Amino acid sequence: MIMLHKPAWCWGAEMGSNEYGVCIGNDAVHTKIAYDSREPALIGLDIVRLALQRSKTAEDAMKTICNLVETYGQGGSCFDVSANLPYGYDNSFLIVDRTGGWIVETCDRVWVAKKLTEGYHSISSVLTIGVDYDLTSKNLETFAKEKHLWDGSGKLNFAKTFQ
């Protein structure tokens, strides 16, 4: 069973929880990579629902989200399709269970993840993870170089590179 907070027009959700105590919220993040040039794919709201359906822990959900972003990408209208608005965005996800959590930030098909072990955390409509990430997509550095956003020197700062 999952509980969702969702817009009426879409299948996915802005936030939700499942029977295992996994809770996920997401927020829109605008990045340097043009959204309107992408092929239709998953939107962040769909990714939230899919991760809740497939996960028993926050770590499971983080891995599911990262795999979906890397495999299928993000694309498509983030409004009711009857409105015919081509507006879209990338996503930031806050994922928790009773033992800890993760923040995942995305841009197109790349992502970074930061493990949360203590304290208070939130996400917003801006990228916040710089160089203090724990995991990345396989092609993060290659993608940043191909888009001429990073020259390869030093550790890639996700927030500065993509926002």
Order of alpha helices (4+ residues) and beta strands (2+ residues): beta-beta-beta-alpha-alpha-beta-beta-beta-beta-alpha-alpha
